[in-house]
Amino acid sequence: MSIVRVKASKEYDVVIERGGIAKLGEYLSALGIKGKVAVISDSNVMPLYGEEVSDVLTYHGYEVSTYVFDAGEESKNLIEYGRILSFLAEEGFTRRDTLLALGGGVVGDLTGFVAATYMRGVHFVNLPTSLLAAIDSSVGGKTAVDLPQGKNLVGAFYQPDLVLCDTAAFRTLPYEEIKNGLGEGVKYAVLEGGRIFEILKKGLTSDTLEEFVRLSVEAKRRIVEEDEREGGSRKFLNLGHTIAHAVEILTSFAVPHGVAVAYGVKEMTKLALERGELDPKEGEEILALLSACDLDLSLDPVEDLLPHFLADKKRSGDVITLVTIEGIGKCRLTEVKCQDLAKYFGVE
Ligand SMILES: NC(=O)c1ccc[n+]([C@@H]2O[C@H](COP(=O)([O-])OP(=O)(O)OC[C@H]3O[C@@H](n4cnc5c(N)ncnc54)[C@H](O)[C@@H]3O)[C@@H](O)[C@H]2O)c1
C-alpha cells in the first residue's frame, strides 16, 4: 500500500492499495465524511464494482444512491451533467453529502464537475478504475465536460477529498485500455526518467504495477503542487499532446487519448533527433520503450496533422508552446510561432 499526499489548494491523499475498496468506509469515516453518498459510474464499471462499493459504504452507515450512464466519452456532456444534478436534487442531496466517482477518466471528469458545482461544491471522492485515470486524470483537480465544439471546454479546478486506487480493479481492464494508460505512462517516463522509465522498459507486471502508479502520481503531484492552474510548469504534462489532439480531431476520436499521446511522444522524439537536440542513444531508448509498451505506432504523418495544431487549447495568440525533448528526464517548453510550425517540424 502507498499513500501520496497532494498539497494543492486542498490537501488530500491518493491511496494506492490492492483490495483498497474493502477499506473505503474506514477511509471516508476517517475524513469525517457522513451522510449520503452517490456512487456515479458507467455501464461497464458499475456492474463490475458497484455492488462491492455500495455494500462497503452501507456497512459503514452511509446512505447510498447509485447513478449509471452509458460508458464512453460521448456521455461526458452537458446533458448527462444536467441529469446527474437533477438526480442529486431529487434524492435530496445537500452540501454535506458526497459524490463518489467509480470508473475511468470520463466518470472522474464528469462527476468531479458535478461535485464542483452542485450547491457550489460537495465532497468528492474518486475511485479510478482505469490505468489512465489512476496515473493521470484522478490527480490534479481538473474536471470537465465536452461541448460539440471541443473536448473539456467547460469545467472547473476542483480537488477531491480522497483518491483511492484499488489496483485489483485493473484485472478487468481490456488490453486496449491498458495500452491507453501506458501512453500517459510513457509521457511520465520521458519527463522523469529514472525508475518509471526502467519499469516500463522491462514491461509492466503485477509486481511493479503499484510502484508504477505511485511514481506516476508523485510525478503529477510535484507538477500540480508547483502550478495548480497551469500557468507554467504544468504545461510539461502536455508532452506529446499537441500531436495527440490533432490525431484525435483527424480520426474523430477513434484513437484513444493515451495512445495518441504515445504517438505524440514518438514524433517529438523523432523531431528532436532530426533537429540534433537529443542524443541518438537516448532517442533510441525512448523509441525502444514505446515498442516495449506495444505503442510504436504509425498514425497520420505530421504534415497532415499540422493544420489541426492551431485548434490546440494550449495555443496563446499566434504562439504554441511545445514540450520538446532534450534527454530522458530532460524536457523543455519551446514557444513556436504558428507561421513557423511547418518549418520547425521540417515539413516545408
Ligand atoms: N482531468 C484530467 O486531468 C484528465 C487527464 C487526462 C485525461 N482526462 C480525461 O479522461 C478521459 C479518458 O479516461 P479513460 O481513458 O479512463 O476513459 P474512460 O473513462 O472512457 O474508460 C475507458 C474504458 O474503460 C472502461 N473501464 C474503466 N475501468 C474499467 C475496469 N476496471 N474494468 C473494465 N473496464 C473499465 C470504461 O467503461 C471505458 O469503456 C477523457 O475524457 C480525458 O479527457 C482527464
The ligand as an SDF file (V2000), in Angstrom:
LIG
                    3D

 44 48  0  0  0  0  0  0  0  0999 V2000
   -8.7840   15.5650  -15.5720 N   0  0  0  0  0  0  0  0  0  0  0  0
   -7.6150   15.3560  -16.1180 C   0  0  0  0  0  0  0  0  0  0  0  0
   -6.5910   15.8700  -15.6760 O   0  0  0  0  0  0  0  0  0  0  0  0
   -7.5290   14.4090  -17.2820 C   0  0  0  0  0  0  0  0  0  0  0  0
   -6.2810   13.9320  -17.7090 C   0  0  0  0  0  0  0  0  0  0  0  0
   -6.2420   13.0020  -18.7610 C   0  0  0  0  0  0  0  0  0  0  0  0
   -7.4400   12.5680  -19.3330 C   0  0  0  0  0  0  0  0  0  0  0  0
   -8.6190   13.0630  -18.8810 N   0  0  0  0  0  0  0  0  0  0  0  0
   -9.8910   12.6030  -19.4520 C   0  0  0  0  0  0  0  0  0  0  0  0
  -10.0230   11.2250  -19.1440 O   0  0  0  0  0  0  0  0  0  0  0  0
  -10.8740   10.6290  -20.1170 C   0  0  0  0  0  0  0  0  0  0  0  0
  -10.2320    9.3390  -20.5780 C   0  0  0  0  0  0  0  0  0  0  0  0
  -10.1410    8.4750  -19.4680 O   0  0  0  0  0  0  0  0  0  0  0  0
  -10.1550    6.8940  -19.6550 P   0  0  0  0  0  0  0  0  0  0  0  0
   -9.1650    6.5210  -20.6890 O   0  0  0  0  0  0  0  0  0  0  0  0
  -10.1000    6.2890  -18.3210 O   0  0  0  0  0  0  0  0  0  0  0  0
  -11.5710    6.6820  -20.3650 O   0  0  0  0  0  0  0  0  0  0  0  0
  -12.9430    6.0050  -19.8540 P   0  0  0  0  0  0  0  0  0  0  0  0
  -13.3710    6.5710  -18.5870 O   0  0  0  0  0  0  0  0  0  0  0  0
  -13.8770    6.1070  -21.0190 O   0  0  0  0  0  0  0  0  0  0  0  0
  -12.5120    4.4860  -19.6220 O   0  0  0  0  0  0  0  0  0  0  0  0
  -12.1010    3.7210  -20.7210 C   0  0  0  0  0  0  0  0  0  0  0  0
  -12.9560    2.4540  -20.8550 C   0  0  0  0  0  0  0  0  0  0  0  0
  -12.5600    1.5290  -19.8610 O   0  0  0  0  0  0  0  0  0  0  0  0
  -13.7040    1.0990  -19.1360 C   0  0  0  0  0  0  0  0  0  0  0  0
  -13.2330    0.7660  -17.8010 N   0  0  0  0  0  0  0  0  0  0  0  0
  -12.7380    1.6040  -16.8640 C   0  0  0  0  0  0  0  0  0  0  0  0
  -12.3040    0.9150  -15.8100 N   0  0  0  0  0  0  0  0  0  0  0  0
  -12.5350   -0.3950  -16.0590 C   0  0  0  0  0  0  0  0  0  0  0  0
  -12.2750   -1.6060  -15.3570 C   0  0  0  0  0  0  0  0  0  0  0  0
  -11.6380   -1.6230  -14.1810 N   0  0  0  0  0  0  0  0  0  0  0  0
  -12.6600   -2.7590  -15.9330 N   0  0  0  0  0  0  0  0  0  0  0  0
  -13.2600   -2.7860  -17.1780 C   0  0  0  0  0  0  0  0  0  0  0  0
  -13.4990   -1.6690  -17.8900 N   0  0  0  0  0  0  0  0  0  0  0  0
  -13.1400   -0.4930  -17.3310 C   0  0  0  0  0  0  0  0  0  0  0  0
  -14.6860    2.2290  -19.2370 C   0  0  0  0  0  0  0  0  0  0  0  0
  -16.0050    1.8070  -19.0230 O   0  0  0  0  0  0  0  0  0  0  0  0
  -14.4490    2.6960  -20.6710 C   0  0  0  0  0  0  0  0  0  0  0  0
  -15.1470    1.8720  -21.5670 O   0  0  0  0  0  0  0  0  0  0  0  0
  -11.0440   11.6320  -21.2400 C   0  0  0  0  0  0  0  0  0  0  0  0
  -12.3290   12.2010  -21.1450 O   0  0  0  0  0  0  0  0  0  0  0  0
   -9.9830   12.6790  -20.9470 C   0  0  0  0  0  0  0  0  0  0  0  0
  -10.3540   13.9720  -21.3910 O   0  0  0  0  0  0  0  0  0  0  0  0
   -8.6890   13.9590  -17.8770 C   0  0  0  0  0  0  0  0  0  0  0  0
  1  2  1  0
  2  3  2  0
  2  4  1  0
  4  5  1  0
  4 44  2  0
  5  6  2  0
  6  7  1  0
  7  8  2  0
  8  9  1  0
  8 44  1  0
  9 10  1  0
  9 42  1  0
 10 11  1  0
 11 12  1  0
 11 40  1  0
 12 13  1  0
 13 14  1  0
 14 15  2  0
 14 16  1  0
 14 17  1  0
 17 18  1  0
 18 19  2  0
 18 20  1  0
 18 21  1  0
 21 22  1  0
 22 23  1  0
 23 24  1  0
 23 38  1  0
 24 25  1  0
 25 26  1  0
 25 36  1  0
 26 27  1  0
 26 35  1  0
 27 28  2  0
 28 29  1  0
 29 30  1  0
 29 35  2  0
 30 31  1  0
 30 32  2  0
 32 33  1  0
 33 34  2  0
 34 35  1  0
 36 37  1  0
 36 38  1  0
 38 39  1  0
 40 41  1  0
 40 42  1  0
 42 43  1  0
M  CHG  2   8   1  16  -1
M  END
$$$$
